[in-house]
Amino acid sequence: MFAGDWEACKIQVESVYAAMDRLKPKRMVVTECGHAYRRRSSKVLTGGLKTGKPPIESLHYVEWVAEALRTGKLKINPAKKIKEPVTYQDSCNYIRNGGLWDAARYIMSQIAEISER
């Protein structure tokens, strides 16, 4: 995708979708950078599917971690929250351009003390 080789990109996407077809997962957690996450609705990245979406529910790992924290699948001891100032790096801008700021903020609120400005 980054090199503009759409044929190679299509082959990679089709191999992922073939694995989905074989494994029958309920959901796909995307660990890719923000560029791939934002492009998941492109015709090439959906394998040409008419729906314009992946064949199963697709979510970014930031969404998955926030969900796991909210539902209690992941538990953080509140007494062990980070007390020092922290910075969240928005690598490949899946937060800024992918709309995942609420999920990222929630994760940070669970692992670090948030000071009011």
N, C-alpha and C positions, 0 to 999 in steps of 0.2 A: 504494500500500500504506500509506504513512504517513498519508494523508488518509482512509483507510477507503473509498476508491473502488475496490471490488473489481472492478467491471466494467471500468474503465480499466486496472487491473492485469492482468486477464485478457487484454485486447486486446494489451497490451505483451508479455506472455509468449507469446501465440500468434504474434505477429510474429517473435519470436526463434526459436521452434520451426519456423516456416515457413522462415526463413532456414537453419536446420539441415537441414531436409528438402531444400532446394534445393542447398546447398553440400556436404552429406554429410561434415562434419568427423568426425574420430575422437574428439575430446574438446572440451569447452567449458571455457574458463578464465574463471571469474567474477571480474570486477574490481569488482563492486558492494560496497557497504558490508556490514558484518556482519549487519545486519538482513535484507537480501535473501538473504545466504548462508545464514543460519539458517533462513529460511523456504522454502528451495528445495524442501522436501519437503511444503509445504502443497498442498492440492488445487488452489487457485487458481494457485499458482506452478508447478505441474506440468501446467498446461493440462488438468486433469481426467483425466490418464492413470491407468489402473487400477493401474499399478505404484507410483504415489505418488512416482516419481523422474523426473528429466528423461530425455528419450529417448536421450541418450548420456551417457557418463561426464562428470561435472561436478566440477571442483576449483577451489578458490580460488587466486588468483594467488600467495598466500604459499606454498601447497602446491607450486605449479608452480615458483617460484623455488628452494625447498629441493630439489625433485627435480632441477632443472637443475644446481644446485651439486653434489649428490651424484653425479650421473651424468657430470659433467664438461662438460656442454653450456655452462655458464657457469663461467668460471675466474676466480678471485681470486688475485692475487699475495700470498702470505702476508707478504711483506716490507712490503707497503703497508697492512697492517691498521691500523685507527684505534687510536691509543694512548691518547687521552683518554677519560674516562668518557662513555658514551653512554646515551641512554634510548630505548627502543622505544615508540612511541605506538600503543596498541591502539585505533585509530580504529574507532568503531562496534562495539566489542567482539567482533570475529570471533575474537580469541584467547581472551578470558575465557569467552565464551558460545558460541563456535563450535568450541572444542576444538583450535585450531591452535597451541597454545603450543609444542609440540615443533618444529614447522616454523619458527616465528619464532625460537626459541632457536638452532636450527641455523644459520639465516641469519646471525644476530648473531655466532655463534661463528666464522663464516667471514670476516666483515668487520671485526670489532673484537676487540681483546685482551680476554679475559674474566678479571677478577680474582676470586680466591676471597675470599669474605667471612669 
